[in-house]
Amino acid sequence: MKQKKVKLAYFTDILCVWAYTAQARLDELKKQLDNKLEIEYHFIPVFSCTSKRIGEGWKEKGGFSGFSEHTKSIGEKFPHVKIHPDIWTKNIPASSANSHLFFKAVQLLQKAQHISDEPLDAFGGRNLFEEYLWQARIHFFEQAKNIADQQIQFEILEQLHIPRTKIEKYLKKGDAMAALFNDIEIKEAHHIEGSPSYLLNEGRQKLYGNVSYNIIAANVQEIIEKPDNQASWC
């Protein structure tokens, strides 16, 4: 009998500190459920214009300096992550969208089977794309690098031996842009509120924000154990 897999659509913005801290939960979920979970990664424009969201939106609370302190205060609650003292005050990304374009290009590369989608022990069970995504978060939150800069993205790709020429093709010809806008359309269709968000059960179950591992796992496990075509009353 073919083993039932649960599809989890995962929506994040690369510059979202809550998504950064939540990565450990997602890694543990994959580890515990082994091959029962299929994660679809989507990227949404929470920080599409940082000068507006932070520079203007946080003007009364100190602008980028205030948001830096806010981000570091969140990081202090999660000892498994590190936050650079200069976060949001030096090498500030103008937008998360440029990074998201690269992520979609790598996803297209994976879909075309130019890179493997198999989990790797060297990356703690992440596949190559997932490790690339994690390294981008590390570069921003831990190292305070401007990951909107294409050169930084290409450096990460090179470190992971992901072919640059194929990525450039998807960027230049608009394939990555189309895939990114498709993510935005999916976000709007399912009324996704922000980052991180988890969508399960063909859109019937939605979790948003700083949700505990146990709650996420319980929702996934309920779907795994429920017989096909049987509604749950709880």
GUMARNU-801278 format. One record per residue: residue in one letter; x, y, z of N, C-alpha, C, O, CB in turn. Coordinates in steps of 0.2 Angstrom, whole numbers, padded with zeros to 4 digits, always signed. Glycine has a CB too. Layout:
<recs>
AXYZXYZXYZXYZXYZ/...
</recs>
This chain:
<recs>
M+0004-0006+0000+0000+0000+0000+0004+0006+0000+0009+0007+0004-0005+0000+0006/K+0003+0011-0004+0007+0017-0005+0005+0021+0002+0000+0023+0004+0005+0021-0011/Q+0011+0024+0004+0011+0027+0011+0008+0034+0009+0009+0038+0005+0017+0028+0014/K+0003+0036+0014+0000+0043+0013+0004+0048+0015+0008+0048+0020-0007+0043+0018/K+0005+0053+0011+0009+0059+0012+0004+0065+0013-0001+0066+0010+0014+0061+0006/V+0006+0069+0018+0003+0075+0020+0006+0081+0016+0012+0082+0017+0002+0077+0027/K+0003+0085+0013+0005+0091+0010+0005+0097+0014-0001+0099+0017+0002+0093+0003/L+0010+0101+0016+0010+0106+0020+0013+0112+0016+0019+0112+0013+0014+0105+0026/A+0009+0117+0014+0011+0123+0011+0013+0128+0016+0010+0130+0021+0005+0126+0007/Y+0020+0130+0015+0023+0134+0020+0025+0141+0017+0028+0142+0012+0030+0131+0023/F+0022+0146+0020+0023+0153+0018+0027+0157+0022+0026+0158+0028+0016+0156+0017/T+0032+0160+0019+0037+0165+0023+0039+0170+0019+0039+0170+0013+0042+0160+0026/D+0042+0175+0023+0046+0180+0020+0053+0179+0023+0054+0178+0029+0043+0188+0022/I+0058+0179+0019+0065+0178+0021+0067+0183+0027+0072+0181+0030+0070+0178+0015/L+0065+0189+0027+0067+0194+0032+0063+0193+0038+0064+0197+0043+0067+0201+0029/C+0058+0189+0039+0054+0188+0045+0058+0184+0050+0060+0178+0049+0047+0185+0043/V+0059+0187+0056+0062+0184+0061+0058+0178+0064+0061+0173+0067+0064+0189+0067/W+0052+0178+0064+0048+0173+0066+0049+0167+0062+0049+0161+0065+0040+0175+0067/A+0049+0168+0056+0051+0162+0051+0058+0159+0053+0059+0153+0052+0050+0164+0044/Y+0062+0164+0054+0069+0161+0056+0069+0157+0062+0072+0152+0062+0074+0168+0057/T+0066+0159+0067+0065+0155+0073+0061+0149+0073+0063+0144+0076+0062+0159+0079/A+0057+0149+0068+0052+0143+0067+0055+0137+0063+0053+0132+0063+0046+0145+0064/Q+0061+0139+0060+0064+0134+0056+0066+0127+0060+0065+0122+0057+0071+0136+0053/A+0068+0128+0066+0069+0122+0070+0063+0117+0071+0064+0111+0071+0072+0124+0077/R+0057+0121+0071+0051+0117+0071+0050+0113+0065+0048+0107+0065+0045+0121+0073/L+0051+0116+0059+0050+0113+0053+0055+0107+0052+0053+0102+0050+0050+0118+0047/D+0061+0108+0054+0066+0103+0053+0064+0097+0058+0065+0091+0056+0073+0106+0056/E+0062+0098+0064+0060+0093+0068+0054+0089+0066+0053+0083+0066+0058+0095+0075/L+0049+0093+0063+0043+0090+0060+0045+0085+0054+0042+0079+0054+0038+0095+0057/K+0049+0087+0050+0052+0083+0045+0055+0076+0047+0054+0071+0045+0056+0086+0040/K+0059+0077+0052+0063+0072+0055+0058+0067+0058+0059+0061+0058+0068+0075+0061/Q+0053+0069+0062+0049+0064+0066+0044+0061+0061+0042+0055+0062+0045+0068+0071/L+0042+0064+0055+0037+0061+0051+0041+0058+0045+0037+0055+0041+0033+0067+0048/D+0047+0058+0045+0051+0055+0040+0048+0056+0033+0048+0062+0031+0051+0047+0041/N+0046+0051+0029+0043+0053+0022+0036+0053+0022+0033+0053+0016+0046+0047+0018/K+0033+0055+0027+0025+0056+0027+0023+0063+0026+0017+0065+0025+0023+0054+0034/L+0028+0068+0025+0027+0075+0024+0030+0078+0018+0036+0076+0017+0029+0079+0031/E+0026+0081+0014+0028+0085+0008+0027+0092+0009+0022+0095+0010+0025+0082+0002/I+0033+0096+0009+0032+0103+0011+0033+0107+0004+0037+0106+0000+0038+0105+0016/E+0028+0112+0003+0028+0116-0003+0030+0123+0000+0026+0126+0004+0021+0116-0007/Y+0036+0126-0002+0038+0132+0000+0035+0138-0004+0036+0138-0010+0046+0132+0000/H+0032+0143-0001+0030+0149-0005+0033+0155-0001+0034+0155+0005+0022+0149-0005/F+0034+0160-0005+0037+0166-0002+0032+0172-0003+0030+0173-0009+0044+0168-0006/I+0031+0176+0002+0026+0181+0002+0029+0188+0004+0034+0188+0007+0020+0180+0007/P+0027+0194+0001+0030+0200+0002+0028+0204+0008+0025+0209+0008+0028+0204-0004/V+0030+0201+0014+0029+0205+0020+0034+0211+0020+0032+0217+0022+0030+0201+0026/F+0040+0210+0018+0045+0215+0018+0047+0217+0011+0053+0218+0009+0051+0213+0022/S+0042+0218+0007+0043+0220+0000+0046+0227-0001+0050+0228-0006+0037+0220-0004/C+0045+0231+0004+0048+0238+0004+0050+0240+0011+0046+0242+0015+0044+0243+0000/T+0056+0238+0013+0058+0239+0020+0058+0247+0022+0057+0248+0028+0065+0236+0021/S+0059+0251+0017+0059+0258+0019+0052+0260+0021+0051+0265+0025+0061+0263+0013/K+0047+0257+0018+0040+0259+0020+0038+0255+0026+0035+0258+0031+0035+0257+0014/R+0039+0249+0026+0037+0244+0032+0040+0246+0038+0037+0247+0044+0038+0237+0030/I+0047+0248+0038+0050+0249+0044+0052+0256+0045+0051+0259+0050+0057+0245+0044/G+0055+0259+0039+0057+0266+0040+0051+0271+0041+0052+0275+0046+0060+0268+0033/E+0045+0270+0038+0039+0274+0039+0035+0271+0045+0033+0274+0049+0035+0275+0033/G+0034+0264+0044+0029+0261+0049+0032+0261+0056+0028+0260+0061+0029+0253+0047/W+0038+0261+0057+0041+0261+0064+0044+0268+0065+0048+0268+0070+0047+0256+0064/K+0042+0273+0062+0045+0280+0063+0044+0282+0070+0048+0285+0073+0042+0284+0058/E+0038+0281+0073+0037+0283+0080+0040+0279+0085+0040+0280+0091+0029+0283+0081/K+0043+0273+0083+0046+0268+0088+0054+0268+0086+0057+0263+0088+0043+0261+0087/G+0056+0273+0083+0063+0273+0082+0066+0270+0075+0072+0269+0074+0067+0268+0087/G+0061+0269+0070+0063+0267+0063+0067+0260+0063+0065+0256+0067+0067+0272+0060/F+0072+0260+0059+0076+0254+0059+0080+0253+0065+0080+0247+0067+0081+0255+0053/S+0082+0257+0069+0085+0256+0075+0080+0253+0080+0082+0248+0084+0088+0262+0078/G+0074+0255+0080+0069+0252+0085+0067+0245+0082+0066+0241+0087+0063+0257+0084/F+0067+0244+0076+0065+0238+0073+0071+0233+0075+0070+0227+0076+0064+0238+0066/S+0077+0235+0075+0083+0231+0076+0082+0229+0083+0084+0223+0085+0089+0235+0075/E+0081+0233+0088+0080+0231+0095+0074+0226+0096+0075+0221+0100+0079+0237+0100/H+0069+0227+0092+0063+0223+0092+0065+0216+0090+0064+0211+0093+0057+0226+0088/T+0069+0215+0085+0071+0209+0082+0076+0205+0087+0075+0199+0087+0075+0210+0075/K+0080+0209+0090+0085+0206+0094+0081+0203+0100+0083+0198+0103+0091+0211+0096/S+0076+0207+0103+0072+0205+0109+0069+0198+0107+0068+0194+0112+0067+0210+0111/I+0066+0198+0101+0063+0191+0099+0068+0186+0099+0067+0180+0102+0060+0192+0092/G+0074+0187+0096+0079+0182+0096+0082+0179+0103+0083+0174+0103+0085+0185+0092/E+0082+0184+0108+0084+0182+0114+0079+0177+0118+0081+0173+0122+0084+0188+0119/K+0073+0176+0115+0068+0171+0118+0069+0164+0115+0067+0159+0117+0061+0173+0116/F+0074+0164+0110+0075+0158+0106+0082+0156+0106+0086+0158+0101+0072+0158+0099/P+0085+0153+0111+0092+0152+0111+0095+0147+0106+0101+0147+0105+0094+0148+0118/H+0091+0144+0101+0094+0140+0096+0096+0144+0090+0098+0142+0085+0089+0135+0094/V+0094+0151+0090+0096+0155+0084+0101+0161+0087+0101+0163+0093+0090+0158+0081/K+0104+0164+0082+0109+0170+0084+0106+0176+0079+0105+0175+0074+0116+0168+0082/I+0107+0181+0083+0105+0188+0079+0111+0193+0080+0113+0194+0085+0098+0191+0082/H+0113+0195+0074+0119+0200+0074+0117+0206+0077+0111+0209+0076+0121+0201+0067/P+0121+0209+0081+0120+0216+0085+0118+0221+0080+0115+0226+0082+0126+0218+0089/D+0120+0221+0074+0119+0226+0069+0113+0225+0064+0112+0228+0059+0125+0227+0065/I+0109+0220+0066+0103+0218+0062+0099+0224+0061+0097+0228+0065+0099+0212+0065/W+0097+0225+0054+0093+0231+0052+0095+0238+0053+0092+0243+0052+0086+0230+0056/T+0102+0238+0055+0105+0245+0055+0111+0246+0050+0113+0251+0049+0107+0246+0062/K+0114+0240+0048+0119+0240+0043+0117+0235+0038+0114+0230+0039+0126+0238+0047/N+0119+0236+0032+0118+0232+0026+0111+0230+0025+0109+0224+0025+0122+0225+0027/I+0106+0235+0026+0099+0234+0026+0096+0232+0019+0097+0236+0014+0096+0240+0029/P+0093+0226+0018+0090+0225+0012+0084+0230+0010+0080+0231+0015+0087+0217+0012/A+0084+0232+0004+0078+0236+0002+0072+0232+0001+0066+0235+0002+0080+0240-0005/S+0072+0226+0000+0067+0222-0001+0068+0214+0000+0074+0212-0001+0064+0223-0008/S+0063+0210+0002+0064+0203+0002+0063+0200-0005+0065+0194-0006+0060+0200+0007/A+0060+0204-0009+0058+0201-0016+0064+0198-0020+0063+0193-0023+0054+0206-0020/N+0069+0202-0020+0075+0200-0024+0078+0193-0022+0079+0189-0026+0081+0205-0023/S+0078+0192-0015+0080+0185-0013+0075+0180-0015+0076+0174-0017+0081+0185-0005/H+0068+0182-0014+0063+0177-0016+0063+0175-0023+0062+0169-0025+0056+0180-0015/L+0065+0179-0027+0066+0178-0035+0072+0172-0035+0071+0167-0039+0069+0184-0039/F+0077+0173-0032+0082+0167-0032+0080+0161-0029+0081+0156-0032+0088+0170-0028/F+0076+0161-0024+0073+0155-0021+0068+0151-0026+0069+0145-0027+0069+0156-0015/K+0064+0155-0030+0060+0152-0035+0064+0149-0040+0062+0144-0043+0055+0157-0037/A+0070+0153-0042+0074+0150-0047+0077+0143-0045+0077+0139-0049+0080+0155-0049/V+0079+0143-0039+0082+0136-0037+0076+0131-0036+0078+0125-0038+0085+0137-0030/Q+0070+0133-0034+0065+0128-0034+0063+0125-0041+0062+0119-0042+0058+0131-0032/L+0064+0130-0046+0063+0128-0053+0068+0123-0056+0067+0118-0059+0062+0134-0058/L+0074+0124-0053+0080+0120-0055+0079+0113-0052+0080+0108-0055+0086+0123-0052/Q+0076+0113-0046+0075+0107-0042+0069+0103-0046+0069+0097-0047+0073+0108-0035/K+0064+0107-0048+0058+0104-0051+0060+0100-0058+0058+0095-0060+0053+0109-0053/A+0065+0104-0061+0068+0101-0068+0073+0095-0067+0076+0093-0072+0071+0107-0072/Q+0074+0094-0060+0079+0088-0058+0086+0090-0060+0090+0085-0062+0076+0082-0062/H+0088+0096-0061+0095+0098-0062+0098+0098-0055+0105+0097-0055+0095+0105-0065/I+0095+0098-0049+0098+0097-0043+0093+0092-0039+0087+0091-0040+0099+0103-0039/S+0096+0088-0034+0092+0083-0031+0088+0086-0026+0089+0092-0023+0097+0078-0027/D+0082+0083-0024+0078+0085-0019+0078+0080-0013+0074+0080-0009+0070+0085-0022/E+0083+0076-0013+0084+0071-0008+0087+0074-0002+0091+0078-0002+0088+0065-0010/P+0084+0072+0004+0087+0075+0011+0094+0072+0011+0096+0067+0010+0083+0073+0017/L+0098+0077+0014+0105+0075+0015+0108+0076+0022+0106+0080+0026+0110+0080+0011/D+0111+0070+0024+0114+0070+0031+0118+0076+0033+0118+0079+0038+0117+0064+0033/A+0122+0078+0028+0127+0084+0029+0123+0090+0030+0126+0095+0033+0131+0085+0022/F+0117+0091+0029+0112+0097+0030+0107+0095+0035+0102+0099+0036+0109+0099+0023/G+0108+0090+0039+0103+0089+0045+0097+0087+0042+0092+0088+0045+0102+0095+0049/G+0097+0083+0036+0090+0081+0034+0087+0086+0029+0082+0084+0026+0086+0079+0039/R+0090+0091+0028+0087+0096+0023+0090+0094+0016+0095+0091+0015+0089+0103+0024/N+0086+0096+0011+0088+0095+0004+0092+0101+0002+0093+0106+0006+0082+0093-0001/L+0095+0101-0004+0099+0106-0006+0095+0113-0006+0098+0118-0004+0102+0105-0013/F+0089+0113-0009+0085+0120-0009+0084+0122-0002+0085+0128+0000+0079+0119-0012/E+0082+0117+0003+0081+0119+0010+0087+0122+0013+0086+0127+0017+0078+0113+0014/E+0093+0119+0012+0099+0122+0015+0101+0129+0012+0103+0133+0016+0105+0117+0013/Y+0099+0130+0006+0100+0136+0003+0096+0141+0006+0098+0147+0008+0099+0136-0005/L+0090+0140+0007+0085+0144+0011+0088+0146+0018+0087+0151+0020+0078+0141+0011/W+0090+0141+0021+0092+0141+0028+0099+0146+0028+0099+0150+0032+0094+0135+0031/Q+0103+0145+0023+0109+0148+0023+0108+0156+0022+0111+0160+0024+0114+0146+0018/A+0103+0157+0018+0101+0164+0016+0099+0167+0023+0100+0173+0024+0095+0164+0011/R+0095+0164+0027+0093+0167+0033+0099+0168+0038+0099+0173+0041+0087+0162+0037/I+0103+0163+0038+0109+0164+0042+0113+0170+0040+0116+0174+0044+0114+0157+0041/H+0114+0171+0033+0118+0177+0031+0115+0183+0033+0118+0188+0034+0118+0176+0023/F+0108+0183+0033+0105+0190+0036+0105+0190+0043+0107+0195+0046+0098+0190+0033/F+0102+0186+0047+0100+0186+0054+0107+0186+0058+0108+0189+0063+0095+0182+0056/E+0111+0181+0056+0117+0180+0060+0123+0184+0058+0127+0185+0062+0119+0172+0060/Q+0123+0185+0051+0129+0188+0049+0128+0196+0047+0133+0199+0045+0132+0185+0043/A+0122+0198+0047+0120+0204+0045+0122+0206+0038+0124+0212+0037+0122+0209+0050/K+0121+0202+0033+0123+0203+0026+0116+0205+0022+0111+0203+0024+0126+0197+0023/N+0117+0209+0017+0112+0212+0013+0110+0206+0008+0113+0206+0003+0113+0218+0010/I+0105+0202+0010+0104+0196+0005+0099+0198-0001+0098+0194-0005+0100+0191+0009/A+0098+0205-0001+0094+0207-0007+0099+0209-0013+0098+0209-0018+0091+0214-0006/D+0106+0209-0011+0111+0210-0016+0112+0203-0019+0113+0198-0016+0118+0212-0012/Q+0112+0203-0026+0112+0197-0030+0119+0194-0029+0120+0188-0029+0111+0199-0037/Q+0124+0198-0028+0131+0195-0027+0131+0190-0021+0134+0185-0021+0136+0200-0026/I+0128+0192-0015+0127+0188-0009+0124+0182-0011+0126+0176-0009+0124+0192-0004/Q+0118+0182-0015+0114+0176-0016+0119+0171-0021+0119+0165-0020+0108+0178-0020/F+0122+0174-0025+0127+0170-0030+0132+0167-0025+0135+0161-0027+0130+0174-0035/E+0135+0170-0020+0140+0167-0016+0137+0161-0012+0141+0156-0011+0142+0173-0011/I+0131+0162-0010+0128+0156-0006+0127+0150-0011+0128+0145-0009+0121+0158-0003/L+0125+0152-0017+0124+0147-0022+0130+0143-0024+0131+0137-0024+0121+0150-0029/E+0136+0147-0024+0142+0144-0026+0145+0140-0020+0147+0134-0021+0147+0150-0027/Q+0144+0142-0014+0145+0138-0008+0142+0131-0008+0145+0126-0006+0144+0141-0002/L+0136+0131-0011+0132+0125-0011+0133+0121-0018+0129+0116-0019+0125+0126-0009/H+0137+0124-0022+0138+0120-0029+0132+0120-0033+0131+0115-0036+0141+0113-0028/I+0127+0125-0032+0121+0125-0036+0123+0129-0043+0126+0135-0042+0115+0129-0033/P+0122+0127-0049+0124+0130-0055+0122+0137-0056+0116+0138-0057+0123+0125-0061/R+0126+0141-0057+0124+0148-0057+0121+0150-0064+0116+0154-0065+0130+0153-0057/T+0124+0147-0070+0121+0148-0076+0114+0147-0077+0110+0150-0080+0125+0145-0081/K+0112+0141-0074+0105+0139-0075+0100+0144-0071+0095+0145-0073+0104+0132-0072/I+0103+0146-0065+0099+0151-0061+0098+0157-0065+0093+0160-0065+0102+0152-0054/E+0103+0160-0068+0103+0166-0072+0098+0165-0077+0095+0170-0079+0110+0167-0074/K+0097+0160-0080+0092+0158-0086+0085+0160-0083+0081+0163-0086+0093+0151-0089/Y+0084+0157-0077+0077+0157-0074+0076+0165-0072+0070+0167-0073+0076+0153-0068/L+0081+0168-0070+0080+0175-0068+0079+0180-0074+0075+0184-0074+0086+0177-0064/K+0083+0179-0079+0083+0183-0085+0077+0182-0089+0074+0187-0092+0089+0182-0090/K+0074+0176-0090+0069+0174-0094+0062+0175-0091+0057+0174-0094+0069+0168-0097/G+0062+0177-0085+0056+0178-0081+0052+0173-0078+0047+0173-0075+0051+0181-0086/D+0055+0167-0078+0052+0161-0075+0052+0161-0068+0046+0160-0065+0056+0154-0077/A+0057+0164-0065+0057+0165-0057+0052+0170-0055+0049+0169-0050+0064+0167-0055/M+0051+0175-0059+0046+0181-0058+0039+0178-0058+0035+0179-0054+0047+0186-0062/A+0038+0174-0063+0031+0171-0064+0030+0166-0058+0024+0166-0055+0031+0167-0070/A+0035+0162-0056+0034+0158-0050+0032+0162-0044+0028+0160-0039+0040+0153-0049/L+0036+0167-0043+0035+0172-0037+0028+0175-0037+0025+0175-0032+0040+0177-0037/F+0026+0177-0042+0019+0180-0043+0014+0175-0042+0008+0176-0039+0018+0184-0049/N+0015+0169-0044+0010+0163-0042+0010+0162-0035+0004+0160-0032+0013+0157-0046/D+0015+0162-0031+0015+0162-0024+0011+0167-0021+0007+0166-0016+0022+0162-0021/I+0011+0173-0024+0007+0179-0021+0000+0177-0022-0005+0179-0018+0009+0185-0024/E-0002+0175-0028-0009+0173-0030-0012+0168-0025-0017+0168-0023-0009+0171-0037/I-0007+0163-0024-0009+0157-0019-0011+0160-0012-0015+0159-0009-0004+0152-0019/K-0006+0165-0010-0007+0168-0004-0014+0172-0003-0017+0171+0002-0001+0173-0003/E-0015+0176-0009-0022+0179-0009-0028+0175-0009-0033+0176-0006-0022+0184-0014/A-0027+0169-0013-0033+0165-0013-0035+0162-0007-0040+0160-0005-0031+0159-0019/H-0030+0160-0003-0031+0157+0004-0031+0162+0010-0031+0160+0015-0025+0152+0005/H-0030+0168+0008-0031+0173+0013-0025+0172+0019-0027+0173+0025-0038+0174+0017/I-0019+0171+0016-0013+0170+0021-0012+0177+0024-0011+0182+0021-0007+0167+0017/E-0012+0177+0031-0011+0183+0034-0004+0186+0035-0002+0192+0035-0014+0183+0041/G+0001+0181+0035+0008+0184+0036+0013+0178+0037+0011+0172+0035+0009+0188+0042/S+0019+0179+0039+0024+0175+0040+0026+0173+0047+0027+0178+0051+0030+0177+0036/P+0027+0167+0048+0026+0161+0044+0019+0158+0045+0015+0159+0050+0031+0155+0046/S+0016+0155+0039+0010+0152+0039+0010+0145+0036+0014+0144+0032+0005+0157+0035/Y+0006+0141+0039+0006+0134+0037-0001+0132+0035-0006+0134+0038+0008+0129+0043/L-0002+0129+0029-0008+0128+0026-0009+0120+0025-0004+0117+0022-0009+0132+0019/L-0014+0117+0027-0015+0110+0027-0022+0108+0025-0026+0112+0024-0013+0107+0034/N-0022+0101+0023-0029+0099+0022-0032+0102+0016-0038+0104+0017-0033+0099+0028/E-0029+0103+0011-0031+0107+0005-0034+0114+0006-0039+0116+0004-0037+0103+0001/G-0031+0117+0011-0033+0124+0013-0038+0124+0019-0040+0130+0021-0036+0127+0007/R-0040+0119+0021-0045+0119+0027-0042+0120+0033-0046+0123+0038-0049+0112+0027/Q-0036+0119+0034-0033+0121+0041-0027+0126+0040-0023+0125+0035-0030+0114+0044/K-0027+0131+0044-0022+0136+0043-0019+0138+0049-0023+0140+0054-0025+0142+0039/L-0013+0138+0050-0009+0141+0056-0005+0147+0054-0002+0147+0049-0005+0135+0059/Y-0005+0151+0059-0001+0158+0057+0003+0160+0063+0000+0160+0069-0006+0163+0055/G+0009+0162+0062+0013+0165+0067+0017+0161+0071+0019+0155+0069+0008+0169+0072/N+0018+0163+0078+0023+0159+0082+0019+0153+0085+0018+0153+0091+0025+0164+0088/V+0018+0148+0081+0014+0142+0083+0019+0137+0086+0024+0136+0083+0010+0139+0077/S+0017+0134+0091+0021+0129+0094+0022+0123+0090+0018+0121+0086+0019+0127+0101/Y+0028+0119+0091+0029+0113+0087+0023+0108+0088+0021+0105+0084+0036+0110+0089/N+0021+0107+0095+0016+0102+0096+0009+0103+0093+0006+0099+0091+0015+0102+0104/I+0007+0110+0092+0001+0111+0088+0002+0110+0081-0003+0107+0078+0000+0119+0089/I+0008+0111+0078+0009+0110+0071+0009+0102+0070+0005+0100+0065+0015+0113+0068/A+0012+0099+0074+0013+0091+0073+0006+0088+0074+0004+0083+0071+0018+0089+0079/A+0002+0091+0079-0005+0088+0080-0009+0088+0074-0013+0084+0072-0008+0091+0086/N-0009+0094+0071-0013+0095+0065-0011+0091+0059-0015+0088+0056-0012+0103+0063/V-0004+0090+0058-0002+0085+0053-0004+0078+0055-0006+0074+0050+0006+0086+0052/Q-0002+0076+0061-0004+0069+0063-0011+0067+0062-0013+0062+0060-0001+0068+0070/E-0015+0072+0064-0023+0071+0063-0024+0069+0056-0029+0065+0054-0027+0077+0065/I-0021+0073+0051-0023+0071+0044-0020+0065+0042-0023+0061+0038-0020+0077+0040/I-0014+0063+0044-0011+0056+0043-0015+0051+0045-0016+0046+0042-0004+0056+0046/E-0018+0051+0051-0022+0046+0054-0029+0045+0052-0032+0040+0052-0022+0046+0062/K-0031+0051+0049-0038+0051+0047-0039+0047+0040-0035+0048+0036-0041+0058+0046/P-0044+0043+0040-0045+0039+0033-0047+0044+0028-0050+0049+0029-0051+0034+0034/D-0045+0042+0022-0047+0047+0016-0054+0048+0015-0058+0043+0017-0044+0044+0010/N-0056+0054+0014-0063+0056+0012-0067+0055+0019-0074+0056+0018-0066+0051+0007/Q-0064+0055+0025-0068+0055+0031-0067+0062+0034-0062+0064+0036-0066+0049+0036/A-0073+0065+0035-0072+0072+0039-0071+0071+0046-0073+0066+0049-0079+0076+0038/S-0068+0076+0049-0066+0076+0056-0071+0081+0060-0072+0086+0057-0059+0078+0058/W-0074+0078+0065-0079+0083+0069-0076+0087+0074-0079+0091+0077-0084+0078+0072/C-0069+0086+0076-0066+0089+0081-0062+0095+0078-0058+0099+0082-0062+0085+0085/
</recs>
